[in-house]
Amino acid sequence: FGETDIEQQKMFKDAYGGKENIKEVTLTQNRITVTVVDVDKVDLAELQILGATGVLITQNTIKCSYQERAPFIYKLLQ
């Protein structure tokens, strides 16, 4: 991880409500599924600014499509 990656990692984790709010992250093709402790802490507008399309929320799970960037973002969130 370079310095830029660490900054991006913080931005993505903050958008999902912070590191302590993220319970589980899975990658399926171009979609990342994040299970969170408190869905109210997730900044949906920030996720879209960071490139998420097709944001779907069910209970404490947020599914976002990130196209070809998905594997990179998945690594950031782990």
mmCIF file of the N, C-alpha and C atoms, coordinates in Angstrom:
data_MODEL
# 
_entry.id   MODEL 
# 
loop_
_atom_site.group_PDB 
_atom_site.id 
_atom_site.type_symbol 
_atom_site.label_atom_id 
_atom_site.label_alt_id 
_atom_site.label_comp_id 
_atom_site.label_asym_id 
_atom_site.label_entity_id 
_atom_site.label_seq_id 
_atom_site.pdbx_PDB_ins_code 
_atom_site.Cartn_x 
_atom_site.Cartn_y 
_atom_site.Cartn_z 
_atom_site.occupancy 
_atom_site.B_iso_or_equiv 
_atom_site.pdbx_formal_charge 
_atom_site.auth_seq_id 
_atom_site.auth_comp_id 
_atom_site.auth_asym_id 
_atom_site.auth_atom_id 
_atom_site.pdbx_PDB_model_num 
ATOM 1   N N  . PHE A 1 1  ? 0.838   -1.197  0.000   1.00 0.00 ? 1  PHE A N  1 
ATOM 2   C CA . PHE A 1 1  ? 0.000   0.000   0.000   1.00 0.00 ? 1  PHE A CA 1 
ATOM 3   C C  . PHE A 1 1  ? 0.870   1.243   0.000   1.00 0.00 ? 1  PHE A C  1 
ATOM 4   N N  . GLY A 1 2  ? 0.601   2.142   -0.920  1.00 0.00 ? 2  GLY A N  1 
ATOM 5   C CA . GLY A 1 2  ? 1.281   3.430   -0.903  1.00 0.00 ? 2  GLY A CA 1 
ATOM 6   C C  . GLY A 1 2  ? 0.509   4.406   -0.045  1.00 0.00 ? 2  GLY A C  1 
ATOM 7   N N  . GLU A 1 3  ? 1.049   5.623   0.053   1.00 0.00 ? 3  GLU A N  1 
ATOM 8   C CA . GLU A 1 3  ? 0.392   6.658   0.867   1.00 0.00 ? 3  GLU A CA 1 
ATOM 9   C C  . GLU A 1 3  ? -0.996  7.001   0.325   1.00 0.00 ? 3  GLU A C  1 
ATOM 10  N N  . THR A 1 4  ? -1.111  7.059   -1.004  1.00 0.00 ? 4  THR A N  1 
ATOM 11  C CA . THR A 1 4  ? -2.400  7.369   -1.641  1.00 0.00 ? 4  THR A CA 1 
ATOM 12  C C  . THR A 1 4  ? -3.429  6.299   -1.296  1.00 0.00 ? 4  THR A C  1 
ATOM 13  N N  . ASP A 1 5  ? -2.999  5.030   -1.295  1.00 0.00 ? 5  ASP A N  1 
ATOM 14  C CA . ASP A 1 5  ? -3.908  3.933   -0.979  1.00 0.00 ? 5  ASP A CA 1 
ATOM 15  C C  . ASP A 1 5  ? -4.408  4.035   0.462   1.00 0.00 ? 5  ASP A C  1 
ATOM 16  N N  . ILE A 1 6  ? -3.522  4.425   1.372   1.00 0.00 ? 6  ILE A N  1 
ATOM 17  C CA . ILE A 1 6  ? -3.911  4.552   2.785   1.00 0.00 ? 6  ILE A CA 1 
ATOM 18  C C  . ILE A 1 6  ? -4.945  5.672   2.941   1.00 0.00 ? 6  ILE A C  1 
ATOM 19  N N  . GLU A 1 7  ? -4.764  6.775   2.205   1.00 0.00 ? 7  GLU A N  1 
ATOM 20  C CA . GLU A 1 7  ? -5.745  7.867   2.233   1.00 0.00 ? 7  GLU A CA 1 
ATOM 21  C C  . GLU A 1 7  ? -7.090  7.382   1.690   1.00 0.00 ? 7  GLU A C  1 
ATOM 22  N N  . GLN A 1 8  ? -7.047  6.652   0.579   1.00 0.00 ? 8  GLN A N  1 
ATOM 23  C CA . GLN A 1 8  ? -8.287  6.126   -0.008  1.00 0.00 ? 8  GLN A CA 1 
ATOM 24  C C  . GLN A 1 8  ? -8.947  5.128   0.935   1.00 0.00 ? 8  GLN A C  1 
ATOM 25  N N  . GLN A 1 9  ? -8.132  4.295   1.592   1.00 0.00 ? 9  GLN A N  1 
ATOM 26  C CA . GLN A 1 9  ? -8.659  3.313   2.536   1.00 0.00 ? 9  GLN A CA 1 
ATOM 27  C C  . GLN A 1 9  ? -9.442  4.025   3.637   1.00 0.00 ? 9  GLN A C  1 
ATOM 28  N N  . LYS A 1 10 ? -8.889  5.120   4.160   1.00 0.00 ? 10 LYS A N  1 
ATOM 29  C CA . LYS A 1 10 ? -9.568  5.880   5.211   1.00 0.00 ? 10 LYS A CA 1 
ATOM 30  C C  . LYS A 1 10 ? -10.871 6.478   4.676   1.00 0.00 ? 10 LYS A C  1 
ATOM 31  N N  . MET A 1 11 ? -10.832 7.029   3.457   1.00 0.00 ? 11 MET A N  1 
ATOM 32  C CA . MET A 1 11 ? -12.038 7.634   2.875   1.00 0.00 ? 11 MET A CA 1 
ATOM 33  C C  . MET A 1 11 ? -13.156 6.592   2.735   1.00 0.00 ? 11 MET A C  1 
ATOM 34  N N  . PHE A 1 12 ? -12.812 5.404   2.228   1.00 0.00 ? 12 PHE A N  1 
ATOM 35  C CA . PHE A 1 12 ? -13.827 4.362   2.054   1.00 0.00 ? 12 PHE A CA 1 
ATOM 36  C C  . PHE A 1 12 ? -14.339 3.850   3.396   1.00 0.00 ? 12 PHE A C  1 
ATOM 37  N N  . LYS A 1 13 ? -13.437 3.599   4.333   1.00 0.00 ? 13 LYS A N  1 
ATOM 38  C CA . LYS A 1 13 ? -13.866 3.102   5.650   1.00 0.00 ? 13 LYS A CA 1 
ATOM 39  C C  . LYS A 1 13 ? -14.733 4.149   6.351   1.00 0.00 ? 13 LYS A C  1 
ATOM 40  N N  . ASP A 1 14 ? -14.364 5.419   6.243   1.00 0.00 ? 14 ASP A N  1 
ATOM 41  C CA . ASP A 1 14 ? -15.170 6.489   6.843   1.00 0.00 ? 14 ASP A CA 1 
ATOM 42  C C  . ASP A 1 14 ? -16.553 6.546   6.204   1.00 0.00 ? 14 ASP A C  1 
ATOM 43  N N  . ALA A 1 15 ? -16.623 6.355   4.886   1.00 0.00 ? 15 ALA A N  1 
ATOM 44  C CA . ALA A 1 15 ? -17.916 6.387   4.183   1.00 0.00 ? 15 ALA A CA 1 
ATOM 45  C C  . ALA A 1 15 ? -18.832 5.268   4.675   1.00 0.00 ? 15 ALA A C  1 
ATOM 46  N N  . TYR A 1 16 ? -18.236 4.147   5.082   1.00 0.00 ? 16 TYR A N  1 
ATOM 47  C CA . TYR A 1 16 ? -19.025 3.034   5.628   1.00 0.00 ? 16 TYR A CA 1 
ATOM 48  C C  . TYR A 1 16 ? -19.212 3.162   7.134   1.00 0.00 ? 16 TYR A C  1 
ATOM 49  N N  . GLY A 1 17 ? -18.923 4.313   7.696   1.00 0.00 ? 17 GLY A N  1 
ATOM 50  C CA . GLY A 1 17 ? -19.167 4.557   9.116   1.00 0.00 ? 17 GLY A CA 1 
ATOM 51  C C  . GLY A 1 17 ? -17.966 4.293   10.006  1.00 0.00 ? 17 GLY A C  1 
ATOM 52  N N  . GLY A 1 18 ? -16.802 4.089   9.403   1.00 0.00 ? 18 GLY A N  1 
ATOM 53  C CA . GLY A 1 18 ? -15.586 3.851   10.183  1.00 0.00 ? 18 GLY A CA 1 
ATOM 54  C C  . GLY A 1 18 ? -15.265 2.371   10.300  1.00 0.00 ? 18 GLY A C  1 
ATOM 55  N N  . LYS A 1 19 ? -13.996 2.098   10.596  1.00 0.00 ? 19 LYS A N  1 
ATOM 56  C CA . LYS A 1 19 ? -13.507 0.717   10.679  1.00 0.00 ? 19 LYS A CA 1 
ATOM 57  C C  . LYS A 1 19 ? -14.330 -0.134  11.641  1.00 0.00 ? 19 LYS A C  1 
ATOM 58  N N  . GLU A 1 20 ? -14.695 0.448   12.785  1.00 0.00 ? 20 GLU A N  1 
ATOM 59  C CA . GLU A 1 20 ? -15.426 -0.314  13.803  1.00 0.00 ? 20 GLU A CA 1 
ATOM 60  C C  . GLU A 1 20 ? -16.874 -0.591  13.396  1.00 0.00 ? 20 GLU A C  1 
ATOM 61  N N  . ASN A 1 21 ? -17.361 0.091   12.357  1.00 0.00 ? 21 ASN A N  1 
ATOM 62  C CA . ASN A 1 21 ? -18.735 -0.126  11.889  1.00 0.00 ? 21 ASN A CA 1 
ATOM 63  C C  . ASN A 1 21 ? -18.810 -1.237  10.843  1.00 0.00 ? 21 ASN A C  1 
ATOM 64  N N  . ILE A 1 22 ? -17.669 -1.641  10.291  1.00 0.00 ? 22 ILE A N  1 
ATOM 65  C CA . ILE A 1 22 ? -17.635 -2.653  9.238   1.00 0.00 ? 22 ILE A CA 1 
ATOM 66  C C  . ILE A 1 22 ? -17.459 -4.033  9.865   1.00 0.00 ? 22 ILE A C  1 
ATOM 67  N N  . LYS A 1 23 ? -18.472 -4.908  9.656   1.00 0.00 ? 23 LYS A N  1 
ATOM 68  C CA . LYS A 1 23 ? -18.409 -6.265  10.211  1.00 0.00 ? 23 LYS A CA 1 
ATOM 69  C C  . LYS A 1 23 ? -17.833 -7.247  9.203   1.00 0.00 ? 23 LYS A C  1 
ATOM 70  N N  . GLU A 1 24 ? -18.250 -7.150  7.952   1.00 0.00 ? 24 GLU A N  1 
ATOM 71  C CA . GLU A 1 24 ? -17.836 -8.123  6.941   1.00 0.00 ? 24 GLU A CA 1 
ATOM 72  C C  . GLU A 1 24 ? -17.847 -7.475  5.561   1.00 0.00 ? 24 GLU A C  1 
ATOM 73  N N  . VAL A 1 25 ? -16.886 -7.863  4.719   1.00 0.00 ? 25 VAL A N  1 
ATOM 74  C CA . VAL A 1 25 ? -16.795 -7.349  3.353   1.00 0.00 ? 25 VAL A CA 1 
ATOM 75  C C  . VAL A 1 25 ? -16.638 -8.533  2.411   1.00 0.00 ? 25 VAL A C  1 
ATOM 76  N N  . THR A 1 26 ? -17.480 -8.588  1.387   1.00 0.00 ? 26 THR A N  1 
ATOM 77  C CA . THR A 1 26 ? -17.344 -9.641  0.378   1.00 0.00 ? 26 THR A CA 1 
ATOM 78  C C  . THR A 1 26 ? -17.340 -9.012  -1.008  1.00 0.00 ? 26 THR A C  1 
ATOM 79  N N  . LEU A 1 27 ? -16.692 -9.703  -1.927  1.00 0.00 ? 27 LEU A N  1 
ATOM 80  C CA . LEU A 1 27 ? -16.568 -9.239  -3.313  1.00 0.00 ? 27 LEU A CA 1 
ATOM 81  C C  . LEU A 1 27 ? -17.209 -10.279 -4.226  1.00 0.00 ? 27 LEU A C  1 
ATOM 82  N N  . THR A 1 28 ? -18.140 -9.836  -5.071  1.00 0.00 ? 28 THR A N  1 
ATOM 83  C CA . THR A 1 28 ? -18.762 -10.696 -6.068  1.00 0.00 ? 28 THR A CA 1 
ATOM 84  C C  . THR A 1 28 ? -18.725 -9.951  -7.393  1.00 0.00 ? 28 THR A C  1 
ATOM 85  N N  . GLN A 1 29 ? -17.890 -10.410 -8.305  1.00 0.00 ? 29 GLN A N  1 
ATOM 86  C CA . GLN A 1 29 ? -17.697 -9.747  -9.585  1.00 0.00 ? 29 GLN A CA 1 
ATOM 87  C C  . GLN A 1 29 ? -17.358 -8.277  -9.351  1.00 0.00 ? 29 GLN A C  1 
ATOM 88  N N  . ASN A 1 30 ? -18.198 -7.352  -9.800  1.00 0.00 ? 30 ASN A N  1 
ATOM 89  C CA . ASN A 1 30 ? -17.909 -5.919  -9.646  1.00 0.00 ? 30 ASN A CA 1 
ATOM 90  C C  . ASN A 1 30 ? -18.659 -5.289  -8.480  1.00 0.00 ? 30 ASN A C  1 
ATOM 91  N N  . ARG A 1 31 ? -19.221 -6.131  -7.604  1.00 0.00 ? 31 ARG A N  1 
ATOM 92  C CA . ARG A 1 31 ? -20.021 -5.624  -6.495  1.00 0.00 ? 31 ARG A CA 1 
ATOM 93  C C  . ARG A 1 31 ? -19.361 -5.955  -5.167  1.00 0.00 ? 31 ARG A C  1 
ATOM 94  N N  . ILE A 1 32 ? -19.373 -4.971  -4.278  1.00 0.00 ? 32 ILE A N  1 
ATOM 95  C CA . ILE A 1 32 ? -18.868 -5.169  -2.924  1.00 0.00 ? 32 ILE A CA 1 
ATOM 96  C C  . ILE A 1 32 ? -20.053 -5.131  -1.973  1.00 0.00 ? 32 ILE A C  1 
ATOM 97  N N  . THR A 1 33 ? -20.124 -6.126  -1.105  1.00 0.00 ? 33 THR A N  1 
ATOM 98  C CA . THR A 1 33 ? -21.170 -6.181  -0.089  1.00 0.00 ? 33 THR A CA 1 
ATOM 99  C C  . THR A 1 33 ? -20.512 -5.960  1.261   1.00 0.00 ? 33 THR A C  1 
ATOM 100 N N  . VAL A 1 34 ? -20.996 -4.952  1.969   1.00 0.00 ? 34 VAL A N  1 
ATOM 101 C CA . VAL A 1 34 ? -20.445 -4.627  3.283   1.00 0.00 ? 34 VAL A CA 1 
ATOM 102 C C  . VAL A 1 34 ? -21.563 -4.761  4.316   1.00 0.00 ? 34 VAL A C  1 
ATOM 103 N N  . THR A 1 35 ? -21.313 -5.597  5.322   1.00 0.00 ? 35 THR A N  1 
ATOM 104 C CA . THR A 1 35 ? -22.236 -5.724  6.446   1.00 0.00 ? 35 THR A CA 1 
ATOM 105 C C  . THR A 1 35 ? -21.726 -4.797  7.538   1.00 0.00 ? 35 THR A C  1 
ATOM 106 N N  . VAL A 1 36 ? -22.618 -3.931  8.022   1.00 0.00 ? 36 VAL A N  1 
ATOM 107 C CA . VAL A 1 36 ? -22.222 -2.930  9.016   1.00 0.00 ? 36 VAL A CA 1 
ATOM 108 C C  . VAL A 1 36 ? -22.982 -3.134  10.325  1.00 0.00 ? 36 VAL A C  1 
ATOM 109 N N  . VAL A 1 37 ? -22.443 -2.550  11.386  1.00 0.00 ? 37 VAL A N  1 
ATOM 110 C CA . VAL A 1 37 ? -23.088 -2.597  12.694  1.00 0.00 ? 37 VAL A CA 1 
ATOM 111 C C  . VAL A 1 37 ? -24.301 -1.665  12.691  1.00 0.00 ? 37 VAL A C  1 
ATOM 112 N N  . ASP A 1 38 ? -24.119 -0.426  12.208  1.00 0.00 ? 38 ASP A N  1 
ATOM 113 C CA . ASP A 1 38 ? -25.162 0.600   12.219  1.00 0.00 ? 38 ASP A CA 1 
ATOM 114 C C  . ASP A 1 38 ? -25.258 1.248   10.843  1.00 0.00 ? 38 ASP A C  1 
ATOM 115 N N  . VAL A 1 39 ? -26.317 0.930   10.123  1.00 0.00 ? 39 VAL A N  1 
ATOM 116 C CA . VAL A 1 39 ? -26.489 1.439   8.757   1.00 0.00 ? 39 VAL A CA 1 
ATOM 117 C C  . VAL A 1 39 ? -26.652 2.963   8.735   1.00 0.00 ? 39 VAL A C  1 
ATOM 118 N N  . ASP A 1 40 ? -27.108 3.553   9.849   1.00 0.00 ? 40 ASP A N  1 
ATOM 119 C CA . ASP A 1 40 ? -27.279 5.007   9.921   1.00 0.00 ? 40 ASP A CA 1 
ATOM 120 C C  . ASP A 1 40 ? -25.957 5.765   9.875   1.00 0.00 ? 40 ASP A C  1 
ATOM 121 N N  . LYS A 1 41 ? -24.857 5.077   10.169  1.00 0.00 ? 41 LYS A N  1 
ATOM 122 C CA . LYS A 1 41 ? -23.540 5.734   10.138  1.00 0.00 ? 41 LYS A CA 1 
ATOM 123 C C  . LYS A 1 41 ? -22.944 5.777   8.730   1.00 0.00 ? 41 LYS A C  1 
ATOM 124 N N  . VAL A 1 42 ? -23.550 5.071   7.790   1.00 0.00 ? 42 VAL A N  1 
ATOM 125 C CA . VAL A 1 42 ? -23.028 5.003   6.423   1.00 0.00 ? 42 VAL A CA 1 
ATOM 126 C C  . VAL A 1 42 ? -23.421 6.267   5.662   1.00 0.00 ? 42 VAL A C  1 
ATOM 127 N N  . ASP A 1 43 ? -22.440 6.865   4.982   1.00 0.00 ? 43 ASP A N  1 
ATOM 128 C CA . ASP A 1 43 ? -22.655 8.088   4.201   1.00 0.00 ? 43 ASP A CA 1 
ATOM 129 C C  . ASP A 1 43 ? -22.867 7.701   2.737   1.00 0.00 ? 43 ASP A C  1 
ATOM 130 N N  . LEU A 1 44 ? -24.133 7.528   2.365   1.00 0.00 ? 44 LEU A N  1 
ATOM 131 C CA . LEU A 1 44 ? -24.467 7.075   1.014   1.00 0.00 ? 44 LEU A CA 1 
ATOM 132 C C  . LEU A 1 44 ? -24.009 8.062   -0.060  1.00 0.00 ? 44 LEU A C  1 
ATOM 133 N N  . ALA A 1 45 ? -24.143 9.345   0.211   1.00 0.00 ? 45 ALA A N  1 
ATOM 134 C CA . ALA A 1 45 ? -23.707 10.364  -0.751  1.00 0.00 ? 45 ALA A CA 1 
ATOM 135 C C  . ALA A 1 45 ? -22.200 10.245  -0.985  1.00 0.00 ? 45 ALA A C  1 
ATOM 136 N N  . GLU A 1 46 ? -21.441 10.008  0.083   1.00 0.00 ? 46 GLU A N  1 
ATOM 137 C CA . GLU A 1 46 ? -19.987 9.872   -0.029  1.00 0.00 ? 46 GLU A CA 1 
ATOM 138 C C  . GLU A 1 46 ? -19.622 8.613   -0.828  1.00 0.00 ? 46 GLU A C  1 
ATOM 139 N N  . LEU A 1 47 ? -20.354 7.533   -0.625  1.00 0.00 ? 47 LEU A N  1 
ATOM 140 C CA . LEU A 1 47 ? -20.100 6.312   -1.400  1.00 0.00 ? 47 LEU A CA 1 
ATOM 141 C C  . LEU A 1 47 ? -20.263 6.581   -2.889  1.00 0.00 ? 47 LEU A C  1 
ATOM 142 N N  . GLN A 1 48 ? -21.292 7.348   -3.245  1.00 0.00 ? 48 GLN A N  1 
ATOM 143 C CA . GLN A 1 48 ? -21.516 7.675   -4.657  1.00 0.00 ? 48 GLN A CA 1 
ATOM 144 C C  . GLN A 1 48 ? -20.412 8.590   -5.187  1.00 0.00 ? 48 GLN A C  1 
ATOM 145 N N  . ILE A 1 49 ? -19.966 9.522   -4.374  1.00 0.00 ? 49 ILE A N  1 
ATOM 146 C CA . ILE A 1 49 ? -18.845 10.395  -4.766  1.00 0.00 ? 49 ILE A CA 1 
ATOM 147 C C  . ILE A 1 49 ? -17.599 9.543   -5.011  1.00 0.00 ? 49 ILE A C  1 
ATOM 148 N N  . LEU A 1 50 ? -17.423 8.495   -4.210  1.00 0.00 ? 50 LEU A N  1 
ATOM 149 C CA . LEU A 1 50 ? -16.272 7.609   -4.340  1.00 0.00 ? 50 LEU A CA 1 
ATOM 150 C C  . LEU A 1 50 ? -16.423 6.594   -5.480  1.00 0.00 ? 50 LEU A C  1 
ATOM 151 N N  . GLY A 1 51 ? -17.532 6.665   -6.217  1.00 0.00 ? 51 GLY A N  1 
ATOM 152 C CA . GLY A 1 51 ? -17.680 5.851   -7.414  1.00 0.00 ? 51 GLY A CA 1 
ATOM 153 C C  . GLY A 1 51 ? -18.685 4.722   -7.348  1.00 0.00 ? 51 GLY A C  1 
ATOM 154 N N  . ALA A 1 52 ? -19.413 4.602   -6.249  1.00 0.00 ? 52 ALA A N  1 
ATOM 155 C CA . ALA A 1 52 ? -20.405 3.527   -6.136  1.00 0.00 ? 52 ALA A CA 1 
ATOM 156 C C  . ALA A 1 52 ? -21.606 3.834   -7.021  1.00 0.00 ? 52 ALA A C  1 
ATOM 157 N N  . THR A 1 53 ? -22.035 2.818   -7.751  1.00 0.00 ? 53 THR A N  1 
ATOM 158 C CA . THR A 1 53 ? -23.272 2.945   -8.526  1.00 0.00 ? 53 THR A CA 1 
ATOM 159 C C  . THR A 1 53 ? -24.186 1.818   -8.082  1.00 0.00 ? 53 THR A C  1 
ATOM 160 N N  . GLY A 1 54 ? -25.450 1.984   -8.280  1.00 0.00 ? 54 GLY A N  1 
ATOM 161 C CA . GLY A 1 54 ? -26.387 0.936   -7.916  1.00 0.00 ? 54 GLY A CA 1 
ATOM 162 C C  . GLY A 1 54 ? -26.298 0.536   -6.461  1.00 0.00 ? 54 GLY A C  1 
ATOM 163 N N  . VAL A 1 55 ? -26.386 1.493   -5.558  1.00 0.00 ? 55 VAL A N  1 
ATOM 164 C CA . VAL A 1 55 ? -26.309 1.220   -4.119  1.00 0.00 ? 55 VAL A CA 1 
ATOM 165 C C  . VAL A 1 55 ? -27.624 0.595   -3.656  1.00 0.00 ? 55 VAL A C  1 
ATOM 166 N N  . LEU A 1 56 ? -27.510 -0.574  -3.012  1.00 0.00 ? 56 LEU A N  1 
ATOM 167 C CA . LEU A 1 56 ? -28.677 -1.291  -2.518  1.00 0.00 ? 56 LEU A CA 1 
ATOM 168 C C  . LEU A 1 56 ? -28.484 -1.565  -1.029  1.00 0.00 ? 56 LEU A C  1 
ATOM 169 N N  . ILE A 1 57 ? -29.490 -1.199  -0.237  1.00 0.00 ? 57 ILE A N  1 
ATOM 170 C CA . ILE A 1 57 ? -29.399 -1.402  1.211   1.00 0.00 ? 57 ILE A CA 1 
ATOM 171 C C  . ILE A 1 57 ? -30.504 -2.354  1.652   1.00 0.00 ? 57 ILE A C  1 
ATOM 172 N N  . THR A 1 58 ? -30.121 -3.413  2.352   1.00 0.00 ? 58 THR A N  1 
ATOM 173 C CA . THR A 1 58 ? -31.089 -4.316  2.972   1.00 0.00 ? 58 THR A CA 1 
ATOM 174 C C  . THR A 1 58 ? -30.621 -4.569  4.398   1.00 0.00 ? 58 THR A C  1 
ATOM 175 N N  . GLN A 1 59 ? -31.427 -4.159  5.341   1.00 0.00 ? 59 GLN A N  1 
ATOM 176 C CA . GLN A 1 59 ? -31.111 -4.262  6.766   1.00 0.00 ? 59 GLN A CA 1 
ATOM 177 C C  . GLN A 1 59 ? -29.733 -3.657  7.046   1.00 0.00 ? 59 GLN A C  1 
ATOM 178 N N  . ASN A 1 60 ? -28.750 -4.455  7.446   1.00 0.00 ? 60 ASN A N  1 
ATOM 179 C CA . ASN A 1 60 ? -27.416 -3.929  7.765   1.00 0.00 ? 60 ASN A CA 1 
ATOM 180 C C  . ASN A 1 60 ? -26.396 -4.251  6.670   1.00 0.00 ? 60 ASN A C  1 
ATOM 181 N N  . THR A 1 61 ? -26.873 -4.437  5.446   1.00 0.00 ? 61 THR A N  1 
ATOM 182 C CA . THR A 1 61 ? -25.998 -4.786  4.340   1.00 0.00 ? 61 THR A CA 1 
ATOM 183 C C  . THR A 1 61 ? -26.096 -3.732  3.247   1.00 0.00 ? 61 THR A C  1 
ATOM 184 N N  . ILE A 1 62 ? -24.943 -3.270  2.794   1.00 0.00 ? 62 ILE A N  1 
ATOM 185 C CA . ILE A 1 62 ? -24.887 -2.291  1.712   1.00 0.00 ? 62 ILE A CA 1 
ATOM 186 C C  . ILE A 1 62 ? -24.162 -2.933  0.541   1.00 0.00 ? 62 ILE A C  1 
ATOM 187 N N  . LYS A 1 63 ? -24.843 -3.016  -0.598  1.00 0.00 ? 63 LYS A N  1 
ATOM 188 C CA . LYS A 1 63 ? -24.236 -3.561  -1.814  1.00 0.00 ? 63 LYS A CA 1 
ATOM 189 C C  . LYS A 1 63 ? -24.008 -2.410  -2.775  1.00 0.00 ? 63 LYS A C  1 
ATOM 190 N N  . CYS A 1 64 ? -22.768 -2.291  -3.262  1.00 0.00 ? 64 CYS A N  1 
ATOM 191 C CA . CYS A 1 64 ? -22.423 -1.230  -4.204  1.00 0.00 ? 64 CYS A CA 1 
ATOM 192 C C  . CYS A 1 64 ? -21.662 -1.820  -5.369  1.00 0.00 ? 64 CYS A C  1 
ATOM 193 N N  . SER A 1 65 ? -21.992 -1.351  -6.560  1.00 0.00 ? 65 SER A N  1 
ATOM 194 C CA . SER A 1 65 ? -21.234 -1.747  -7.740  1.00 0.00 ? 65 SER A CA 1 
ATOM 195 C C  . SER A 1 65 ? -20.131 -0.712  -7.951  1.00 0.00 ? 65 SER A C  1 
ATOM 196 N N  . TYR A 1 66 ? -18.911 -1.184  -8.154  1.00 0.00 ? 66 TYR A N  1 
ATOM 197 C CA . TYR A 1 66 ? -17.768 -0.297  -8.392  1.00 0.00 ? 66 TYR A CA 1 
ATOM 198 C C  . TYR A 1 66 ? -17.087 -0.589  -9.727  1.00 0.00 ? 66 TYR A C  1 
ATOM 199 N N  . GLN A 1 67 ? -17.763 -1.351  -10.592 1.00 0.00 ? 67 GLN A N  1 
ATOM 200 C CA . GLN A 1 67 ? -17.211 -1.727  -11.893 1.00 0.00 ? 67 GLN A CA 1 
ATOM 201 C C  . GLN A 1 67 ? -15.841 -2.377  -11.731 1.00 0.00 ? 67 GLN A C  1 
ATOM 202 N N  . GLU A 1 68 ? -14.882 -2.023  -12.581 1.00 0.00 ? 68 GLU A N  1 
ATOM 203 C CA . GLU A 1 68 ? -13.569 -2.682  -12.560 1.00 0.00 ? 68 GLU A CA 1 
ATOM 204 C C  . GLU A 1 68 ? -12.730 -2.304  -11.338 1.00 0.00 ? 68 GLU A C  1 
ATOM 205 N N  . ARG A 1 69 ? -13.125 -1.284  -10.588 1.00 0.00 ? 69 ARG A N  1 
ATOM 206 C CA . ARG A 1 69 ? -12.390 -0.884  -9.380  1.00 0.00 ? 69 ARG A CA 1 
ATOM 207 C C  . ARG A 1 69 ? -12.738 -1.749  -8.167  1.00 0.00 ? 69 ARG A C  1 
ATOM 208 N N  . ALA A 1 70 ? -13.750 -2.601  -8.285  1.00 0.00 ? 70 ALA A N  1 
ATOM 209 C CA . ALA A 1 70 ? -14.233 -3.391  -7.148  1.00 0.00 ? 70 ALA A CA 1 
ATOM 210 C C  . ALA A 1 70 ? -13.131 -4.188  -6.435  1.00 0.00 ? 70 ALA A C  1 
ATOM 211 N N  . PRO A 1 71 ? -12.284 -4.938  -7.154  1.00 0.00 ? 71 PRO A N  1 
ATOM 212 C CA . PRO A 1 71 ? -11.249 -5.708  -6.425  1.00 0.00 ? 71 PRO A CA 1 
ATOM 213 C C  . PRO A 1 71 ? -10.292 -4.812  -5.626  1.00 0.00 ? 71 PRO A C  1 
ATOM 214 N N  . PHE A 1 72 ? -9.947  -3.651  -6.173  1.00 0.00 ? 72 PHE A N  1 
ATOM 215 C CA . PHE A 1 72 ? -9.057  -2.714  -5.476  1.00 0.00 ? 72 PHE A CA 1 
ATOM 216 C C  . PHE A 1 72 ? -9.737  -2.172  -4.211  1.00 0.00 ? 72 PHE A C  1 
ATOM 217 N N  . ILE A 1 73 ? -10.990 -1.771  -4.330  1.00 0.00 ? 73 ILE A N  1 
ATOM 218 C CA . ILE A 1 73 ? -11.734 -1.225  -3.191  1.00 0.00 ? 73 ILE A CA 1 
ATOM 219 C C  . ILE A 1 73 ? -11.946 -2.310  -2.130  1.00 0.00 ? 73 ILE A C  1 
ATOM 220 N N  . TYR A 1 74 ? -12.180 -3.542  -2.591  1.00 0.00 ? 74 TYR A N  1 
ATOM 221 C CA . TYR A 1 74 ? -12.327 -4.670  -1.661  1.00 0.00 ? 74 TYR A CA 1 
ATOM 222 C C  . TYR A 1 74 ? -11.076 -4.795  -0.790  1.00 0.00 ? 74 TYR A C  1 
ATOM 223 N N  . LYS A 1 75 ? -9.894  -4.696  -1.408  1.00 0.00 ? 75 LYS A N  1 
ATOM 224 C CA . LYS A 1 75 ? -8.628  -4.781  -0.655  1.00 0.00 ? 75 LYS A CA 1 
ATOM 225 C C  . LYS A 1 75 ? -8.520  -3.624  0.346   1.00 0.00 ? 75 LYS A C  1 
ATOM 226 N N  . LEU A 1 76 ? -8.976  -2.445  -0.057  1.00 0.00 ? 76 LEU A N  1 
ATOM 227 C CA . LEU A 1 76 ? -8.921  -1.285  0.847   1.00 0.00 ? 76 LEU A CA 1 
ATOM 228 C C  . LEU A 1 76 ? -9.771  -1.512  2.097   1.00 0.00 ? 76 LEU A C  1 
ATOM 229 N N  . LEU A 1 77 ? -10.905 -2.165  1.920   1.00 0.00 ? 77 LEU A N  1 
ATOM 230 C CA . LEU A 1 77 ? -11.867 -2.315  3.017   1.00 0.00 ? 77 LEU A CA 1 
ATOM 231 C C  . LEU A 1 77 ? -11.542 -3.482  3.947   1.00 0.00 ? 77 LEU A C  1 
ATOM 232 N N  . GLN A 1 78 ? -10.621 -4.350  3.574   1.00 0.00 ? 78 GLN A N  1 
ATOM 233 C CA . GLN A 1 78 ? -10.315 -5.508  4.409   1.00 0.00 ? 78 GLN A CA 1 
ATOM 234 C C  . GLN A 1 78 ? -9.520  -5.153  5.634   1.00 0.00 ? 78 GLN A C  1 
# 
